[in-house]
Amino acid sequence: MVAVMLCGSSPPITSLLYPKTCKFGQSKSNSKRFFSLRASLPVSDNKLQVEYTPWLIVGLGNPGTKYYGTRHNIGFEMINHIARETDISMNTIQSKALGFTVTRTGAVGEVPILLVKPQAYMNFSGESVGPLAAYYQVPLRHILMIYDDMGLANGVLRLQPRGGHSHHNGLKNVIEHLNGCRGFPRLSIGIGNPPGNMDMKAFLLQKFSPSERKQIDAGMEQGVEAVKTLVEEGFSDSISRFNLGQKYKFHTV
């Protein structure tokens, strides 16, 4: 099961064909298959139609009310924030391939996005992400994963164009279901480290303290704007400035 918010528009555009270099969601016998890569391009000629490549934006978390508001579910919260800020409406569909899905229509600017909250448990998130990426033919560079990161201070965010799994089991499962491909963007949201000798699992499934929640909420507001910038501009100088600001946001002179 997967909760999906489908955001789309119908802007004018051209399609470019590229060979698929990192093949996921297709058999080896079909390795020469081409897919349609629709690039976001400025239009200087009114006769030229530009088709925007959709973005698959996935928040990692666990389904169920008992996990709501916990550190490990910050990816789900971020998807909710993006949906609210882009004023996305909600519909439901039943898909034989993808199971029961919830779709929301909208867009960031003119770029269509697909917001996803996998309804399998965290460690099986790839079972939703892999088929969705293949079904909608979304290139790796437009698959944005959002997840909690104990390697960052609470409320600090970081946007990267690629990377490893950082010992995050949900992210590790996604990579496995993308045939080992790691070249997809990711937004990591810092939740800090367990205090003292606290068990890591207990820490992840714990809710934030009031002061931590304040930092997280402020960080997610900044994160929504960064995601919107990424969708419209890619990894531009604006994203570099965002990362720099996040890195030193709690530093005092």
Secondary structure, 3 states (H helix, E strand, C coil): CEEEEEECCCCCCCCEEEECCCCCCCCHHHCCCEEEECCCCCCCCCCCCCCCCCEEEEECCCCCHHHCCEHHHHHHHHHHHHHHHCCCEEEEEEECCCEEEEEEECCECCECEEEEEECCCHHHCHHHHHHHHHHCCCCHHHEEEEEEECCCCCCCEEEECCCCCCCCHHHHHHHHHCCCCCCCCEEEEECCCCCCCCCHHHHHCCECCHHHHHHHHHHHHHHHHHHHHHHHHCCCHHHHHHHHHHHCCCCCC
